[in-house]
């Protein structure tokens, strides 16, 4: 049964539907695989095999009553910034090390309704702040393609678990590239939906006007199925959109003839690994052969994306993380010395270095005398980035870039240089600033055997178009069929 772990989500669902095996049998195979591979990888922060088997038995019972569905009985895992009722949720931080979620996030409630099986909570950079999962307070996750390399971040545990066959899909979150960049590093598909497409209720916030939950899967079809299940309006989230959810999985076979692709010249300059450039150019040439048109564009304000993001997002983080004060939940240190001492000692001991760095930067940007010079200017630049994309989409359907400038780097290689680490997200951040849907798709390997990803960015709420284009390419190539040798 060990070969079952390498099925796609859609394939596993079809074989469950044909009663070739039960959800319990499928889940047991996955659990055995997790136990064999987890000591090498450290993908899970909280592993819940008993819950998974209970969910699997419930799914089999539902199927025996005639219920069906693409997620019924499918084992999934969840990034540890999304609340799952009754399960420890840490956000990768010591300050929440023993926090038990009191309710389900909306995406979890929807997955429960669909009959999904929950395997546990996955490792991530602390409060989703990072590009390598090395900022987790509980140690890094390793890339299943090369154990000396990072899996990307902040959703590194989510990406590595899917790539390693530890689950059929996972949920990640994307604030500045934290689904797409690790998806590229681990050779899987990662989708950041349009801002507001998926409810953030029950998501531990980093930067509320950027954060978005999305699927991380082996194939594009799997992402389409998972996105359908979690998307839609939610009265609990004021930023949730009422835009109808399209049947993404049914709309994957759109023709490529007439598709207009745009390549921003700013994304193909210095700092781009040659093998990444070559792989992306091959994909673009393939689309041209299928009848798509390609032209070069400029996104002139993308050069300011990194500083804009690290002003606006850290300002929001400074505000959001003020709630971790030792009073209401989480770690509490020094209460016997008075309230202010308790605040200081709790946050000093509970937060890691990167979180403290971003809180201080955000607090500075919001402080009196600097608000206009930094935060307000960042908001204005965010508007200009959005306008650049609006102009691009007058003559294009999809903007194409590399997902990341390099393949996965070595563990420890960039931890001493925060700016170098931040540049890992240089191609992904603009889509978050503009609130656009974007996905990363595997498109090859470098000479070290490390995966390469290409990014497709679409108009607001046109997830169907980027999914269809990615699916067409995937069907003509075998990247999704390759997996690491563990």
DOVODO-749551 format. One record per residue (C-alpha): residue in one letter; x, y negated, z. Coordinates in Angstrom, 1 decimal. Each point is the difference from the previous one (the first is absolute). Layout:
REM residues N
   r        x        y        z
   A        X        Y        Z
...
//
This chain:
REM residues 486
   r        x        y        z
   X      0.0      0.0      0.0
   X      3.0     -2.3      0.2
   X     -0.4     -1.1     -3.6
   X     -3.3     -1.6      1.0
   X      1.7     -3.0      1.6
   X      1.2     -1.2     -3.5
   X     -3.4     -0.1     -1.5
   X     -1.4     -3.5     -0.8
   X     -3.0     -1.1      2.1
   X     -2.3      0.5     -3.0
   X      1.3      3.5     -0.7
   X     -0.4      1.0      3.7
   X     -3.5     -1.4     -0.1
   X     -0.9      2.0     -3.1
   X      1.3      3.2      1.5
   X     -1.8     -0.6      3.2
   X     -3.2     -0.5     -2.0
   X      0.6      3.3     -1.8
   X      0.4      1.7      3.5
   X      3.5      1.2     -0.9
   X      1.0     -0.8      3.6
   X     -1.6     -1.7      2.9
   X      0.9     -3.4      1.5
   X      1.3      1.9      3.1
   X      2.4      2.1     -2.2
   X      1.1     -3.1     -1.9
   X      0.6     -2.0      3.3
   X      1.9      2.9      1.5
   X      2.3      0.1     -3.0
   X      0.7     -3.7      0.3
   X      0.5      0.2      3.8
   X      2.6      2.8     -0.5
   X      1.8     -2.2     -2.6
   X      0.0     -3.0      2.3
   X      1.5      2.0      2.8
   X      2.7      1.3     -2.4
   X      0.9     -3.4     -1.4
   X     -0.7     -2.6      2.7
   X      3.2      0.5      1.9
   X      1.9     -1.2     -3.1
   X     -2.3     -2.9     -0.9
   X     -1.7     -1.5      3.1
   X     -3.1     -1.1     -1.9
   X     -2.5      0.4      2.9
   X     -0.2     -2.0      3.2
   X     -3.0      1.9      1.3
   X     -0.7      3.4     -1.4
   X     -3.6      1.4      0.6
   X     -0.2      3.6     -1.2
   X     -2.9      0.8      2.3
   X     -2.0     -2.9     -1.3
   X      0.9      1.0     -3.6
   X     -1.3      3.6      0.5
   X     -3.2     -1.3      1.6
   X     -0.5     -2.3     -2.9
   X      0.7      2.9     -2.5
   X     -2.6      2.3      1.7
   X     -2.5     -2.8     -0.1
   X      0.7     -0.5     -3.7
   X     -0.5      3.7     -0.7
   X     -3.3     -0.1      1.8
   X     -1.2     -2.9     -2.0
   X      1.0      1.7     -3.2
   X     -1.8      3.2      1.1
   X     -3.2     -2.2      0.2
   X      0.5     -1.1     -3.6
   X      1.8     -3.3      0.4
   X      2.7     -0.9     -2.5
   X      2.5     -2.9     -0.4
   X      3.5     -0.7     -1.2
   X      1.3     -0.6      3.5
   X     -2.0      2.7      1.8
   X      2.5      2.2      1.9
   X      3.1     -1.8     -1.4
   X      2.9     -0.6      2.5
   X      1.1     -3.6      0.2
   X      2.3     -2.1      2.3
   X     -0.3     -3.6      1.1
   X      2.5     -2.8      0.5
   X      0.3     -0.8      3.7
   X     -1.4     -3.5     -0.3
   X     -3.5      1.3     -0.7
   X     -2.3      1.0      2.9
   X     -1.2      3.6      0.3
   X     -2.3      0.3      3.0
   X      1.5      2.1      2.8
   X      3.4      0.2     -1.7
   X      3.2     -1.9      1.2
   X      0.6     -3.0     -2.2
   X      3.4     -1.7      0.5
   X      0.6     -2.2     -3.1
   X      3.6      1.3      0.3
   X      0.5     -2.1      3.1
   X      0.9      0.6      3.7
   X     -2.6     -2.6      1.0
   X     -2.8      2.4     -1.2
   X      1.8      3.3      0.8
   X     -2.8      1.4      2.0
   X     -3.0     -1.8     -1.5
   X     -3.0      2.3     -0.9
   X     -2.3     -1.4     -2.6
   X     -3.5     -0.5      1.4
   X     -1.7     -0.1     -3.5
   X      0.4      1.0     -3.6
   X      1.1     -2.5     -2.6
   X     -2.5     -0.4     -2.8
   X      2.2      1.9     -2.4
   X      0.2      2.9      2.4
   X     -3.8      0.0      0.6
   X     -0.4      0.2     -3.8
   X      2.5      2.8     -0.3
   X     -1.7      1.9      2.8
   X     -3.3     -0.3     -1.8
   X      1.7      1.4     -3.1
   X      1.2      3.0      2.0
   X      3.8     -0.7      0.0
   X      2.3      1.9      2.4
   X      2.3     -2.1      2.2
   X      3.5      1.3      0.6
   X      1.4     -2.9      2.0
   X      1.5     -3.4      0.0
   X      3.0     -0.9     -2.1
   X      3.2     -1.9      0.8
   X      0.4     -3.7     -1.1
   X      2.1     -3.1      0.6
   X     -1.2     -1.6      3.2
   X     -3.2     -1.9     -0.6
   X      0.6      0.7     -3.7
   X      3.0     -2.4     -0.1
   X      2.7      1.5     -2.1
   X      1.0      1.6     -3.3
   X      1.7      3.1      1.2
   X     -1.8      1.5      3.0
   X      3.2     -0.6      2.0
   X     -1.8     -2.5      2.1
   X     -2.2      2.6      1.6
   X      0.5      0.1      3.8
   X     -0.1      3.8     -0.3
   X      2.8      0.5     -2.5
   X      0.1      0.0     -3.8
   X     -1.7      2.3     -2.5
   X      2.3      1.6     -2.7
   X     -0.6      0.1     -3.7
   X     -0.9      3.6     -1.0
   X      2.0     -0.4     -3.3
   X      3.2     -0.8      1.9
   X      0.1      0.1      3.8
   X      2.7     -2.6      0.2
   X     -2.3     -2.6     -1.7
   X     -2.9     -2.1      1.3
   X     -3.6      0.8     -1.1
   X     -0.7     -3.7     -0.4
   X     -2.4     -1.9      2.3
   X     -1.9     -0.9      1.8
   X     -2.2      3.0     -1.0
   X      3.1      2.2     -0.2
   X     -1.6      2.9      2.0
   X     -3.0     -0.1     -2.2
   X      2.0      0.2     -3.2
   X      2.4      2.6      1.2
   X     -2.8      2.3      1.3
   X     -1.7      0.0     -3.4
   X      3.2      0.5     -1.9
   X      1.0      2.9      2.3
   X     -3.3      1.9     -0.2
   X     -0.9     -0.7      3.6
   X     -3.4     -1.4     -1.1
   X     -2.0     -0.3     -3.2
   X     -0.3     -3.8      0.4
   X      0.5     -2.6      2.6
   X     -1.1     -3.5      0.8
   X      2.6     -2.8      0.1
   X     -0.3     -3.7      0.4
   X      1.5     -2.7     -2.2
   X      0.8     -3.5      1.2
   X      2.9     -0.9     -2.4
   X      0.6      3.3     -1.8
   X     -0.2      2.6      2.8
   X     -2.0      2.5     -2.0
   X      1.6     -0.5     -3.4
   X      3.7     -0.3      1.0
   X      0.0      3.3      2.0
   X     -2.1      1.7     -2.7
   X      2.8     -0.9     -2.5
   X      2.7      1.2      2.4
   X     -1.7      3.4      0.5
   X     -1.3      0.6     -3.5
   X     -3.8     -0.2      0.6
   X     -2.9     -2.2     -0.9
   X     -0.8     -2.9      2.3
   X     -2.9     -2.5     -0.5
   X     -0.5     -3.4      1.6
   X     -3.6     -0.9     -0.7
   X     -1.3     -3.6     -0.5
   X     -0.1     -1.9      3.3
   X     -3.4      0.6      1.4
   X     -0.7      3.2     -2.0
   X      0.7      2.2      3.1
   X     -1.1     -0.9      3.5
   X      2.7     -0.9      2.5
   X     -2.3      0.7      3.0
   X      2.1      2.3      2.3
   X      3.3     -0.9     -1.6
   X      2.6     -1.4      2.4
   X      0.7     -3.4     -1.5
   X      3.4     -1.3     -1.2
   X     -1.0     -2.8     -2.3
   X     -3.8     -0.1     -0.4
   X     -0.2     -1.8     -3.3
   X      2.4      2.5     -1.6
   X     -0.6      3.4      1.6
   X     -1.9      2.6     -2.1
   X     -0.5      3.7      0.5
   X      0.6      2.3     -3.0
   X      0.5      3.6     -1.2
   X      3.4      1.7     -0.4
   X     -0.3      3.2     -2.1
   X      1.8      2.3     -2.4
   X     -2.1     -0.9     -3.0
   X     -2.0     -2.9     -1.3
   X     -3.2      2.0      0.0
   X      0.5      0.7      3.7
   X      0.4     -3.7      0.7
   X     -3.1     -0.8     -1.9
   X     -2.0      2.6      2.0
   X      1.4     -1.2      3.3
   X     -0.6     -3.7     -0.9
   X     -3.6      0.7     -0.9
   X     -0.5      1.5      3.5
   X      1.4     -2.9      2.0
   X     -0.9     -3.0     -2.1
   X     -3.1     -2.2      0.4
   X     -1.6     -2.7      2.1
   X      0.1      0.2      3.8
   X     -2.0     -2.3      2.2
   X      2.7      0.4      2.7
   X      2.6     -1.8     -2.2
   X     -0.8     -3.6     -1.1
   X      2.6      0.2     -2.8
   X     -1.5      3.2     -1.4
   X     -1.4     -0.5     -3.5
   X     -3.5      0.9     -1.2
   X      1.3      0.7     -3.5
   X     -1.4      3.4     -1.0
   X      2.4      3.0      0.1
   X      0.6      1.4     -3.4
   X      0.2      3.8     -0.6
   X      3.7     -0.1     -0.4
   X      0.6      3.7     -0.6
   X     -2.6      0.1     -2.7
   X      1.5     -3.0     -1.8
   X      3.6      1.3     -0.4
   X     -0.3      0.8     -3.7
   X     -0.2     -3.5     -1.4
   X      1.8     -0.4     -3.4
   X      3.3     -1.8      0.0
   X     -0.4     -1.5     -3.5
   X     -0.4     -3.7      0.4
   X      1.4      0.0      3.6
   X      2.1     -3.2      0.6
   X      3.0      0.4      2.2
   X      2.1     -3.0      1.2
   X      3.6      0.3      1.3
   X      1.2     -2.9      2.2
   X      3.5     -1.0     -1.0
   X      0.8     -0.9      3.7
   X     -0.3      3.8      0.9
   X      2.6      1.2     -2.4
   X      3.1     -2.1      0.9
   X      2.9      0.4      2.4
   X     -0.2      2.5      2.8
   X     -2.0      2.6     -1.9
   X      1.5      3.4      0.0
   X      0.8      1.1     -3.6
   X     -1.7      3.3      0.3
   X     -3.2     -1.7      1.3
   X      0.1     -2.5     -2.9
   X      0.4      2.9     -2.5
   X     -2.8      2.0      1.5
   X     -2.4     -2.9      0.0
   X      0.9     -0.9     -3.6
   X     -0.7      3.7     -1.0
   X     -3.5     -0.3      1.5
   X     -0.7     -3.2     -1.8
   X      1.1      1.5     -3.3
   X     -2.3      2.9      0.6
   X     -3.0     -2.3      0.5
   X      0.9     -1.8     -3.2
   X      0.0      3.4     -1.9
   X     -3.5      0.6      1.4
   X     -1.3     -3.3     -1.5
   X      0.5     -2.4      2.8
   X      1.5     -3.4     -0.7
   X      2.9     -1.4      2.1
   X      1.2     -3.6      0.4
   X      2.3     -1.8      2.4
   X     -1.4     -2.6      2.4
   X      1.3     -2.2      2.8
   X     -1.1      0.0      3.6
   X      1.9     -3.2      0.9
   X     -0.9     -0.1      3.7
   X      0.9      3.6      0.6
   X      3.5     -1.1      0.9
   X     -1.5     -1.5      3.2
   X     -2.0      3.1      0.8
   X      2.4      1.3      2.7
   X      0.3     -3.3      2.0
   X     -3.7     -0.7     -0.4
   X     -1.0      3.4      1.3
   X      2.4     -0.1      2.9
   X     -1.4     -3.4      1.1
   X     -3.7      0.7     -0.4
   X      0.0      3.7      1.1
   X      2.2     -0.6      3.1
   X     -2.2     -2.9      1.0
   X     -3.0      2.3     -0.1
   X      2.0      2.7      1.9
   X      0.9     -2.5      2.7
   X     -3.7     -0.6      0.6
   X     -1.1      3.7     -0.3
   X      2.7      1.4      2.3
   X     -0.8     -2.5      2.7
   X     -2.6      2.5      1.2
   X      2.7      2.4      1.2
   X      0.6     -1.6      3.4
   X     -0.3      2.8      2.5
   X     -3.5     -1.1      1.1
   X     -2.5      1.9     -2.1
   X      1.7      3.1     -1.3
   X      3.4      1.5     -0.8
   X      3.2     -0.4      2.0
   X      0.1     -2.1      3.2
   X      3.2     -0.9      1.7
   X      0.8     -2.3      2.9
   X     -3.6     -0.8      1.2
   X      1.3     -0.2      3.6
   X      2.0     -3.1     -0.9
   X     -3.0     -2.1     -1.3
   X     -1.8     -0.5     -3.3
   X      2.6     -1.9     -2.0
   X      2.8      2.4      1.0
   X     -2.3      3.0     -1.0
   X     -0.6     -1.6     -3.4
   X      3.7     -0.4     -0.7
   X      1.2      3.3      1.3
   X     -2.8      2.0     -1.7
   X      0.7     -1.6     -3.4
   X      3.8      0.2      0.5
   X     -0.1      3.7      0.7
   X     -2.9      1.0     -2.2
   X      1.0     -1.7     -3.3
   X      3.0      1.0     -2.2
   X      2.5     -2.4     -1.5
   X     -1.7     -0.4     -3.4
   X     -3.4     -0.8      1.6
   X      1.6     -2.6      2.2
   X      1.8     -1.5     -2.9
   X     -3.3     -0.4     -1.9
   X     -1.9     -1.3      3.0
   X      2.6     -2.7      0.5
   X      0.1     -1.0     -3.6
   X     -3.8     -0.2     -0.2
   X     -0.3     -2.0      3.3
   X      2.7     -2.4     -1.3
   X     -1.9     -0.5     -3.3
   X     -3.2     -0.8      1.9
   X      1.5     -2.2      2.6
   X     -0.6     -3.8      0.3
   X      2.2     -1.9     -2.4
   X      0.6      3.0     -2.3
   X     -3.5      1.1     -1.0
   X     -0.1     -2.4     -3.0
   X      3.5      0.6     -1.1
   X     -0.2      3.8      0.1
   X     -3.4      1.7      0.5
   X     -2.0     -2.5     -2.0
   X      2.5      0.0     -2.8
   X     -0.1      3.8      0.0
   X     -3.8      0.0     -0.4
   X      0.4     -2.4     -3.0
   X      2.6      2.3     -1.6
   X     -2.3      2.9      0.5
   X     -2.6     -1.8     -2.0
   X      2.5     -0.6     -2.8
   X      0.9      3.7     -0.1
   X     -3.6      0.8     -0.3
   X     -0.4     -2.5     -2.9
   X      3.0      1.6     -1.8
   X     -1.8      3.3     -0.1
   X     -3.3     -1.6     -1.1
   X      1.9     -1.6     -2.9
   X      1.6      3.4     -0.8
   X     -3.3      1.8     -0.1
   X     -1.4     -2.3     -2.6
   X      2.1      2.0     -2.5
   X      0.6      3.2      1.8
   X     -1.9      2.8      1.7
   X      2.9      1.4      2.1
   X      3.3     -1.5      1.2
   X      2.8      2.5      0.1
   X      3.1     -0.1      2.2
   X      2.4      2.4      1.7
   X     -1.4      0.9      3.5
   X      3.3     -0.6      1.7
   X      3.4     -1.3     -1.2
   X      1.8      3.3      1.0
   X     -0.8      3.5      0.9
   X      0.1      1.1      3.6
   X      3.0     -1.3      1.9
   X      2.0      1.7      2.7
   X     -1.2      0.1      3.6
   X      1.7     -2.9      1.9
   X      1.2     -1.6     -3.2
   X     -2.1     -3.2      0.4
   X     -0.9     -0.1      3.7
   X      2.8     -2.6      0.7
   X     -1.2     -2.4     -2.8
   X     -3.7     -0.9      0.4
   X      0.0     -2.1     -3.2
   X      1.3      2.9     -2.1
   X     -2.7      2.2      1.5
   X     -2.7     -2.6     -0.8
   X      1.1      0.0     -3.6
   X     -1.2      3.6     -0.3
   X     -3.5     -1.4     -0.4
   X      0.9     -2.8     -2.5
   X     -2.2      1.5     -2.8
   X     -3.0      1.0      2.2
   X     -0.5     -3.1      2.2
   X     -1.6     -2.2     -2.7
   X     -3.0      2.3     -0.4
   X     -0.7     -0.3      3.8
   X      0.4     -3.8     -0.2
   X     -2.6      0.0     -2.8
   X     -2.2      2.7      1.5
   X      0.2      2.1     -3.2
   X     -0.3      3.8     -0.5
   X      3.2      1.8     -0.7
   X      1.4      3.5     -0.1
   X      3.3      1.7     -0.2
   X      0.4      3.0     -2.3
   X      2.9      2.4     -0.3
   X      1.9     -0.4     -3.3
   X      3.3      1.9      0.4
   X      3.1      0.6      2.1
   X      3.4     -1.6      0.3
   X      3.3      1.9     -0.4
   X     -0.2      0.9      3.8
   X     -3.3      1.7     -0.5
   X     -1.9     -2.8      1.8
   X     -3.5     -1.0     -1.3
   X     -0.7     -3.2     -1.9
   X     -3.3     -1.9      0.0
   X     -1.7     -2.4     -2.4
   X     -2.6     -2.5      1.3
   X     -3.3     -0.9     -1.8
   X     -1.8     -3.1      1.2
   X     -3.6     -0.7     -1.0
   X     -2.6     -2.7      0.2
   X     -2.1     -0.2      3.2
   X     -2.2      3.1      0.5
   X      1.3      1.6     -3.3
   X      1.5      3.0      1.8
   X     -1.7      2.1     -2.7
   X      2.2     -1.5     -2.7
   X      3.3      0.5      1.7
   X     -1.0      3.5      1.1
   X     -1.0      1.0     -3.5
   X      3.2     -1.3     -1.5
   X      2.1      1.8      2.6
   X     -2.0      3.2     -0.5
   X      0.6      0.0     -3.7
   X      3.8     -0.3      0.5
   X     -0.1      2.6      2.7
   X     -1.8      2.5     -2.2
   X      2.7     -0.2     -2.6
   X      2.8      0.5      2.4
   X      0.9      2.5      2.7
   X      1.2     -2.2      2.8
   X     -3.0      0.8      2.2
   X      0.9      3.7     -0.3
   X      3.4     -0.3      1.5
   X      0.6      0.2      3.7
   X      3.0      0.1      2.3
   X      1.7      3.2      0.9
   X     -0.6      0.3      3.8
//
